[in-house]
Amino acid sequence: MALSYIHLPLLLLLLPLSEGATVFTLHNNCKTKVWLGILSGAGSDTLNHGGLRLKPSDTVNVTAPEKWSGRFWGRHGCTFNRRTGQGHCVTGDCGGLMHCSGAGGTPPVSLAEFTLNSPVDYYDVSLVDGYNLPISVVPIGGSGSMCKPVTCVSDLNRSCPQDLQVKVNNKVVACKSACLAFNTPEYCCTGAYGTPDKCKPSEYSHVFKAACPSAYSYAYDDATSTFICDRANYLIRFC
């Protein structure tokens, strides 16, 4: 795994496609710090100990090996003890760890998900676990009719239904999914609702889909939310 900082416009001009490996360019377009979380799939290498800090306008390159799978998310409102690596994030916390190191983000959290070289790349932006920050995935290079940017730049916290709101000091900081909020089979697509023909979009998932049309709004939102590239690198942008 390689990690480097570089000015974003220059990076996008110089970034090569590397044989076997994939370069993720992580860019914080928010006005505040974002602590990135990275969770690798089973059998995949952990990238950068599972997380890193991005100050506003920071851009970082992280290189993933061939066949890597996993997810990226943004953690917001974090404070950490640099000596112990312990702390807390208002959203996206991964067990109070500075570097998530195999721990996932506590929902609700916006996700960018990848399965690489299988034999092509599959990727999506998912709000199935809820929403905390705007997030987008933009392929760099690559080919295929479904090799397209996936954007979720709306501030869904502003339009979040009251039943799904997560508040801190009376401010909405995240938006739960209906599954997380109510934990019922019809919203979680489980039990009798565990197939695509039984689990349909809900009034709540429609709100998510209206805000971010190319993102997963519920578990079986595959038709408009799964994207495929052959031999691409990826820009992941927060805000």
C-alpha positions, 0 to 999 in steps of 0.5 A: 500500500502506497500513500502520498499527498499531491495537489488534486488537479496535478494528481488527476493529470499525472495519475497512471493506471497501474497493472493489477493495482488500483489507486484511490484518490481521496479528497476532502472537499468539506469545510471541516476535517474528515477522518476517513474510515476504510474496512477491507473485505474478508481476505483483503489487505487492510489499507493504511491501518483502516483510516487517516485524517483529511484536512479541508482540501487535502488529497491523498493517494491510497493504492489497493492490490489486485482483487481488493474489496472493501468500503470507505466512509467519512467520520465527522466531529472526531477528537483523538488522543494522538498518543493512545489512538483512542477517541470518538467521532460524532458520526461514523465512529469505528469503536473509538479508534483513530485507525479503524484497523478492521472495525466498521463505521457505526451507522448511519454512515454514507459508504463507497463500496468496491469489489475490484478485478472480479474480473471487472470492478463493481462499485457503488455509493450506499445509503443502506446504512444511512447517511452522514456526509456527501460522498461521490465516486468518479472513475479515472480512466477505465471503460464500459457502458456502466463506468460512470460517476456516482454522486451523492452531494445533496445534504440529506441531513436537511431533508431527513424525515423526523423519524430518521434524524440523529441529533446532537445539540439539536442539530441533525448530524446524520440520517438513519435508514428506515431499517436502522430506525425501525428494525422491521423485516419490510424495511430491512428486507429480511424474513418474508421480505428477503427477496427483491419481489417482496421488498419494495422501496418505502416512503423513506427510501424514496427520500434518499433516492430523491436526494441521491438518485445514483446511490443505493437507497435500500437493500434491493436498489440494484438496477440504478445503483451498481456500476462497473468499470474495467481497469479504472482508478477512482476519485472518492470525494467527500462533500 
